[in-house]
Amino acid sequence: MILTVTAVLLRIISNSFLNARQKELSSNVSSLCVNFNTYFLLSLFCIPLIFIMYFTTLNIEIIIWALIGGIFGALGNAFLIEALKNGELSVLGPVNSYKAVVGLIFSLLIIRETPNLTSILGIILIICGSYFIFDTTNEGFSISLLKRKDIQFRLLALIFTGIEAVFIKKVIILSDAVCSFFLWVIFGCVFSFIILKALEKEDIKKVKPCGFKPFLGLSALVLIMQLSTNFIFARLPVGSALSLFQLSNILNVFLGYKLFNEKHLLKKLAGSIIMVTGSVIIILKGA
């Protein structure tokens, strides 16, 4: 229990600071470049270790699940960074609450995890809390909100990463959390490079001038965030874990206010607290 709580805290804190750092870096460097550089630096660490630790235990089933997950993960992270580049951290963070819904749907379809009524109630509260946060935008909680590029990118990101979470869980079931992390990095690096080269070829030239130094801290945050995520996935159903991660919404609101001078702090906090309530309901149920 203590290890799970520690992993949850690490995941919440690292993810919020990761999003803030991604927003800072993407203001000067293409989001596709930020995405690739992060995976690339981590792959230098992961490729040797996976051969040392898992070469004899890897099989084609694990690799296929990890490969498909890598596609969704690379796309999801690319859309996420592009959304952060164009939008407010204190608004886009709470949009991620809808990932729990995506996770529940696809975990039901793919790995047969059935949500209970308490999990569904918690997710409803998470969604309702987002009303207060979206109400601080010019569009309000309305269909016109979907016309905003940052919201569109964030929704695409949560769909892809929500699906990715199910594949990560499947790889963990077939192997373990560390092996899943190594494969997540390696395939994420491959597909983020393909995306970079296919969609914005000029960004390949930007890797050299910007260097990798600014991305070292970012890669460290990703390492902490994803390892703690995998640890939690190994112990909780996907939908419940994704709901639990919404606890980072409060920290996202504070970081948006402090680092980027984003407005409507109290109203956004109120919405975040409702979301946290939904997460706590899920935690207490142990679903």
Secondary structure, 3 states (H helix, E strand, C coil): CHHHHHHHHHHHHHHHHHHHHHHHHHCCCCHHHHHHHHHHHHHHHHHHHHHHHHCCCCCHHHHHHHHHHHHHHHHHHHHHHHHHHHCCHHHHHHHHHHHHHHHHHHHHHHHCCCCCHHHHHHHHHHHHHHHHHHCCCCCCCCHHHHHCHHHHHHHHHHHHHHHHHHHHHHHHHHCCHHHHHHHHHHHHHHHHHHHHHHHCHHHHHHHHHHCCHHHHHHHHHHHHHHHHHHHHHCCCCHHHHHHHHHHHHHHHHHHHHHHHCCCCHHHHHHHHHHHHHHHHHHHHHCC
